[in-house]
């Protein structure tokens, strides 16, 4: 689920801020469904279908659009109309793998994959994707942006985290305080 800021035209033809729109994607084999809410999640409307069926794993918001990534492939999809229509990004992700999380910040999209070293970045909303470097093989589970950096965590039992200060191109691994299965990270109120 992702929310956004900016503006779009509702299905009723009126302009609303994207902050009023929440988008959800369905995951699982053979699935390409999306939904959106314009009233804070009270009611939901079926959105447009993603470009193909499969295990769509995450959706993020940035630069006036939402981006979704798909596990077990090299696909990413984008919508600029609040989820009414979805299209495949112009370029595919650099490898066919388990893309698990996507985030936007500082003019860049970053996607991270589980079960390896794959990370990718785009500075042009998916027109081109480039592989990042510096991650060791791990079950990376979540990436977010804040404080001028992307930060990722891994759920391989351990203490792995990593950050990038150059839009996802280069990553530096760090150590979390306890050996756990870290599953998600977010940024808010100036802290991760």
N, C-alpha and C positions, 0 to 999 in steps of 0.2 A: 504494500500500500504506500502511495506517495501523495503528497500535497504540493501545491505550487502557488506562485505569485505571478502576477501579470494580468492578462485579460484574454478572454475567448468568447465566442458566441455560443450561447446555450442552445439546446435542441428546440427551445421555444423562440429562438431568434433574437434574444436580448443579450447585451454584453454584461458579463459578470467578471469579477476578479478571479483568477485561478486559485487564490487562497480559499475560495469557496468550493473548489473541486478537489475531490479525493479520487484517486484511481487505484483499482485493485486488479491484479492479474491472477488467473487460475493456473496452477501447475499440475503436471502429471502427463503421462503418456497419452498422446492423441488429443490434447487439449489446446485450444487457441482463444479462450474466452477472456474478456475484460469486462469491467463494470466501473461506473463512476457515480459519485454522489455529489449533488450540488447543495445539500442542506446539512453538512457536517456528519454524514453517515446515517441519517434517519431513514432515508429511502435511497434505493439504488436503481440505476438504469443500465441495461445491457449496453456495453460499448462495442466498438468495432472489433472484428476478429484480428488477432495477431497474424503475421504473414504466413505462418505455417503451424501445424500442430506439433506438440511435443512438450517437454518439461521446461516451460518458461519459469525462471527461478526468482527474478527480482525486477523491480521497477524503481526508478529514481527520477527526480525532477530537477531541472536546471535550464537556464537560458530560454525560458518560455516554452519548454517542451518536456515530455516524459520519454525516457529511454528504458527499454526492457532487454534483458539478456536471457539466453536459453542454454540450459545445461545439455551436455552431450552433443554440441554442435559448435559452429562458429558464427551463429546468428545473433544479431541485435536488431531491435525494431524501435521506431520512433513515431511519436504523434505530436503534432503541433496544434491540434484542435480539441484538446482536452479528452482524448481517448475515443472520439467518434470514428476516426479512421487511423489505421496503423500501417506503416510501410517499413520494409526492410531498409536498414541503413545502406547507403551507397556502397560502402566497403564492408566486408565481413571482418569479424574478429580474427586475430592472427593465427589461431589454431582451433581445431575442433576438440573441445574439452569440456569440463564441467564448470562453465561460467556460473557463478553463484551469487555475485553481488555487484551492484553498479552504483556509482555516486557521481555527483557533479560539484565542482567548486573551482574558483579561480580561473574560469574560462576553459576548463578541461572536464571531460568525462573519463572516468577510470572504471574498468571492469576487472574483477579478480576471479580466479578459478580455484576450485578445491581439488586436492589430490595431486598437486604438482607445483610448478614454479610460474605458471602462466598469469600474467597481468598485462593489461593493454590500456592505452590512453588515446584520446582523440581531442584535438583542439578545434575541430570543425563539425561538431555534432554528428559524428559517424561517417562523414565523407571519406575520411581515412582513419584507420586504426593502426597503431604501432605497438609492438611488443615492448614492455618494460623489462628492466633487468634488476637483479640483486636479491630476489627472493629464493630461499632454499625450498626444497620440496616439502610440502605440508598440506594439511587440509584447511586451507584458508577459507574462512566462512563469511566475513563481513568487511566492508570498506566504507569509510565515511570521510567527510571533509570538514575541516574547521581550523582556525588559527593558522591559515596559510599553508596547510599541509593535508595530505591524505594519510589516513592511518588504517591499518588492517590488523585483524586478529585471526588466530588459528584455533581449531578445536582438536587438533592432535594433542593428546594429553601432554601438557608441557607449559611453557611460559612464552611462546612465540607471539610477537607483535612486530609490525614493521611500519615505517613511515616514508613518505616521499615529499620533498619540498619543491620538486620541479615538474609538477603536473602528472606524476605517475611514471616518468621515464626511468628513474633510478630509485631504488629502495634500499633502506638501511634497516636491518633487523634490530629489535630491542627485546628486553626481557620484562614480562609481566611479573607481578609480585608472588604468584603462587602457581603451582603446577595443576592446571584445571583444563576442562574442555571449554575454551572461550568460544562463544557462539555469535555474539553480536557486539557492535560498537556504535555509538552515536556521539555527537558533539552538541553541547548546549550549555548556556550560561558560562562560556569561556573555559569549559573543561570537557575532556573525553571521558 
